Amino acid sequence: MDLVTALKRDAPVFAAELRPPRAELESGEGMNAWIDAYHAVRRLTRAGTYVFLTDSAVGAQEEDNLRHLVTNLGADAPRDRVVPFLTTKHPQAYCLSYAERAHQHGFSALVVLGGDTKVGAPRCVEHAWQLRRMLRERDHTIALGGWANPHADAERQVAYLMSDDFHAEFFLTQIISHHAIAPVARFVTGRLSKISSKMSNSM
């Protein structure tokens, strides 16, 4: 079952986020790190867990997650349970090609993020939604995901998610802790209120 279908069901969805090996690792270290990553992906997906693979997390350059997945995973892990990340911190041509490759190799969803502007390579566009719009214009079949921060201004974050410019079927958030539940509650309440208002206006 693909991620978007699972998210629409009235049941918990379990997922794990993995980081590909860093690009600067020596060949032997990188190979061992990828072997560990493959084992983790196979084990998690076979247990019914969805796996997200990051792209240049916290500005650190990582190996091309999609290329390694396609080359080495084969049919050992269901593609609909593996969701790669793509940040805007690559040339635009690479980003467009990446999404095409993901679709061609049977991945049903892709999370498109802006990426940290303070470290690493510059973004090819100012905001992630701009890249998602480009990808959506080229392909309507692969599901696109975005990002929200429940700890930021709740009203602004909800407005961002509900905007027609969001161009995504789902979104992820930072890890949420019960030690900081108040901002998360404001975010959830605000989103439900906006959804209710939008549905009422469309009737």
C-alpha positions as MATLAB code, in Angstrom:
seq = 'MDLVTALKRDAPVFAAELRPPRAELESGEGMNAWIDAYHAVRRLTRAGTYVFLTDSAVGAQEEDNLRHLVTNLGADAPRDRVVPFLTTKHPQAYCLSYAERAHQHGFSALVVLGGDTKVGAPRCVEHAWQLRRMLRERDHTIALGGWANPHADAERQVAYLMSDDFHAEFFLTQIISHHAIAPVARFVTGRLSKISSKMSNSM';
ca = [
       0.000    0.000    0.000;
       1.411    3.406   -0.939;
       1.922    6.152    1.650;
      -0.887    8.488    0.579;
      -3.437    5.656    0.658;
      -2.210    4.635    4.111;
      -2.458    8.207    5.415;
      -6.102    8.424    4.299;
      -7.067    5.372    6.347;
      -8.235    5.557    9.950;
      -5.213    3.682   11.257;
      -1.746    4.555   12.597;
       1.073    4.854   10.063;
       4.573    3.980   11.214;
       7.599    5.445    9.454;
      11.343    5.759    9.917;
      13.735    8.359    8.555;
      17.175    7.192    7.432;
      20.161    9.215    6.280;
      22.241    7.919    3.360;
      26.007    7.749    3.940;
      27.885   11.037    3.700;
      29.483   11.717    0.334;
      32.940   12.337    1.845;
      33.300    8.807    3.239;
      36.076    6.662    1.844;
      34.908    4.004   -0.624;
      35.167    1.149    1.880;
      33.381    3.056    4.623;
      30.724    4.238    2.198;
      30.109    0.713    0.926;
      29.720   -0.648    4.455;
      27.386    2.203    5.361;
      25.206    1.494    2.326;
      25.082   -2.216    3.134;
      23.804   -1.303    6.605;
      21.269    1.058    5.020;
      19.985   -1.641    2.645;
      19.504   -4.075    5.515;
      17.623   -1.429    7.475;
      15.345   -0.558    4.541;
      14.552   -4.211    3.828;
      13.881   -5.017    7.473;
      11.675   -1.978    8.074;
       9.609   -2.221    4.891;
       9.012   -5.935    5.333;
       7.687   -5.144    8.809;
       5.192   -2.695    7.285;
       7.105    0.485    8.117;
       7.457    3.301    5.601;
      11.028    4.510    5.111;
      12.017    8.084    4.248;
      15.534    8.622    2.905;
      16.920   12.116    3.430;
      18.765   14.301    0.949;
      21.595   16.530    2.181;
      20.215   16.550    5.733;
      21.352   19.571    7.784;
      23.398   20.743    4.825;
      25.739   17.744    4.724;
      26.236   16.355    1.233;
      25.007   12.766    1.026;
      25.256   10.088   -1.625;
      22.545   10.051   -4.316;
      19.905    8.109   -2.381;
      17.822    7.216   -5.433;
      20.692    5.859   -7.512;
      21.855    3.564   -4.736;
      18.330    2.381   -3.957;
      17.601    1.460   -7.551;
      20.970   -0.213   -8.088;
      21.147   -2.280   -4.929;
      17.687   -2.833   -3.459;
      16.201   -4.506   -6.517;
      12.905   -6.156   -5.641;
      13.930   -6.850   -2.043;
      11.877   -3.943   -0.673;
       8.463   -2.718   -1.849;
       8.974    0.611   -3.625;
       5.645    1.980   -2.411;
       6.974    1.884    1.158;
      10.175    3.795    0.356;
       9.878    7.575    0.003;
      12.989    9.542   -1.010;
      13.575   13.152   -0.013;
      14.648   15.763   -2.559;
      15.828   19.216   -1.491;
      16.156   22.281   -3.693;
      19.895   22.367   -2.949;
      20.798   20.941   -6.355;
      20.791   22.377   -9.893;
      17.254   22.623  -11.263;
      17.964   20.131  -14.058;
      19.103   17.561  -11.487;
      15.907   18.038   -9.439;
      13.646   17.569  -12.458;
      15.619   14.522  -13.583;
      15.524   13.080  -10.060;
      11.722   13.151   -9.956;
      11.528   11.539  -13.392;
      13.885    8.771  -12.280;
      11.838    8.203   -9.111;
       8.670    7.798  -11.172;
      10.323    5.562  -13.764;
      11.657    3.226  -11.088;
       8.314    2.742   -9.375;
       8.469    5.073   -6.374;
       4.970    6.353   -5.682;
       5.833    9.393   -3.563;
       8.545   11.997   -3.154;
       9.065   14.549   -0.367;
      10.305   17.883   -1.737;
      11.905   20.254    0.774;
      13.728   23.550    0.632;
      16.810   22.569    2.621;
      18.857   24.559    5.116;
      19.816   27.922    3.593;
      22.601   28.552    6.133;
      24.878   25.671    5.156;
      25.784   23.679    2.079;
      24.894   24.382   -1.546;
      22.439   27.157   -2.481;
      18.831   26.413   -3.407;
      17.866   26.323   -7.081;
      14.574   28.056   -6.182;
      13.669   30.212   -3.207;
      10.891   27.957   -1.884;
      10.185   24.241   -2.131;
       6.643   24.837   -3.398;
       8.124   26.360   -6.542;
       9.976   23.141   -7.311;
       6.898   21.063   -6.477;
       4.914   23.188   -8.937;
       7.468   22.466  -11.674;
       7.347   18.757  -10.897;
       3.550   18.705  -10.845;
       3.400   20.390  -14.244;
       5.596   17.623  -15.656;
       4.052   14.624  -13.851;
       0.635   14.266  -12.194;
       1.114   10.661  -11.089;
       3.792   10.747   -8.392;
       2.562   12.008   -4.990;
       4.467   14.985   -3.633;
       5.028   15.767    0.020;
       5.961   18.997    1.774;
       7.027   20.115    5.223;
       5.555   22.069    8.121;
       6.939   23.222   11.453;
       4.378   22.918   14.298;
       6.717   24.908   16.560;
       6.617   27.977   14.299;
       3.724   30.428   13.997;
       0.709   28.107   13.808;
      -1.501   30.419   11.731;
       1.210   30.999    9.148;
       2.080   27.306    8.907;
      -1.556   26.287    8.460;
      -2.091   28.976    5.824;
       0.966   27.659    4.011;
      -0.412   24.102    3.993;
      -3.875   25.182    2.847;
      -2.595   27.431    0.067;
      -3.240   26.451   -3.548;
       0.501   26.947   -4.048;
       1.448   24.149   -1.650;
       1.358   21.585   -4.500;
       1.512   18.480   -2.302;
      -0.708   15.568   -1.288;
       0.766   15.202    2.196;
       3.194   16.858    4.579;
       5.669   15.875    7.266;
       6.684   17.752   10.408;
       9.554   17.924   12.842;
       9.619   15.338   15.603;
       6.994   16.239   18.176;
       7.592   15.843   21.900;
       5.030   15.682   24.701;
       7.265   18.197   26.508;
       6.222   20.884   24.005;
       2.623   20.003   23.268;
       1.105   23.533   23.374;
       2.422   24.791   19.996;
       1.530   21.477   18.395;
      -2.021   21.740   19.757;
      -2.329   25.241   18.269;
      -1.101   23.915   14.935;
      -3.565   20.974   14.886;
      -6.499   23.123   16.051;
      -5.721   25.807   13.477;
      -5.445   23.268   10.651;
      -8.753   21.586   11.559;
     -10.431   24.986   11.738;
      -9.112   25.975    8.292;
     -10.198   22.660    6.769;
     -13.695   23.030    8.257;
     -13.944   26.600    6.949;
     -12.726   25.631    3.492;
     -15.238   22.772    3.275;
     -18.087   25.051    4.377;
     -17.206   27.669    1.749;
     -17.155   25.037   -1.000;
     -20.656   23.736   -0.222;
];
